[in-house]
């Protein structure tokens, strides 16, 4: 995520909406695709909009999204 946004990981607060950091719709879809590749499970392309913070995404993935 940090690399995608051109930031260091320490600059990103996991409870701040990703949109705050300038995440656009193309990057949001890319995030879904990247997560699919990592966890080998289909992700919704709207994942970052449905779950707007890193913590929200992690919690949803932990629930078995």
C-alpha positions in Angstrom: 0.0 0.0 0.0 2.7 2.4 1.0 4.7 1.7 -2.2 1.5 2.2 -4.3 0.9 5.6 -2.7 4.6 6.6 -2.9 4.9 6.8 0.9 6.8 5.0 3.6 4.8 2.5 5.7 5.4 4.6 8.8 3.4 7.5 7.2 0.2 5.4 6.9 -2.2 5.2 9.8 -4.1 1.9 9.6 -7.2 3.7 10.9 -7.2 6.6 8.4 -9.3 6.1 5.3 -7.1 5.3 2.3 -8.9 8.0 0.3 -7.2 10.5 2.6 -3.8 9.4 1.2 -5.0 10.0 -2.4 -6.0 6.4 -3.2 -7.9 6.7 -6.5 -10.2 4.2 -8.2 -7.5 2.6 -10.3 -5.3 2.1 -7.3 -8.2 0.6 -5.3 -8.8 -2.0 -8.0 -5.1 -2.7 -8.2 -5.1 -3.2 -4.4 -7.9 -5.8 -4.8 -5.8 -7.6 -7.4 -2.7 -7.5 -5.4 -4.5 -9.0 -2.4 -6.0 -11.7 -4.6 -2.5 -12.6 -5.7 -1.2 -12.7 -2.2 -3.9 -14.6 -0.4 -5.1 -16.6 -3.5 -8.8 -15.6 -3.0 -11.1 -13.6 -5.1 -11.5 -10.0 -3.9 -14.1 -7.5 -4.8 -12.8 -4.6 -6.9 -14.6 -2.3 -4.5 -12.9 -3.7 -1.4 -11.1 -0.4 -0.6 -14.3 1.6 -0.9 -16.4 -1.0 1.1 -13.7 -1.2 3.8 -12.0 2.2 3.7 -9.1 1.7 6.1 -6.3 -0.9 6.3 -7.8 -2.1 9.6 -11.2 -2.4 8.0 -9.8 -4.5 5.2 -7.8 -6.7 7.5 -10.8 -7.3 9.8 -12.9 -8.3 6.8 -10.2 -10.6 5.5 -9.9 -12.2 8.9 -13.7 -12.8 8.8 -13.2 -14.7 5.6 -14.4 -12.1 3.1 
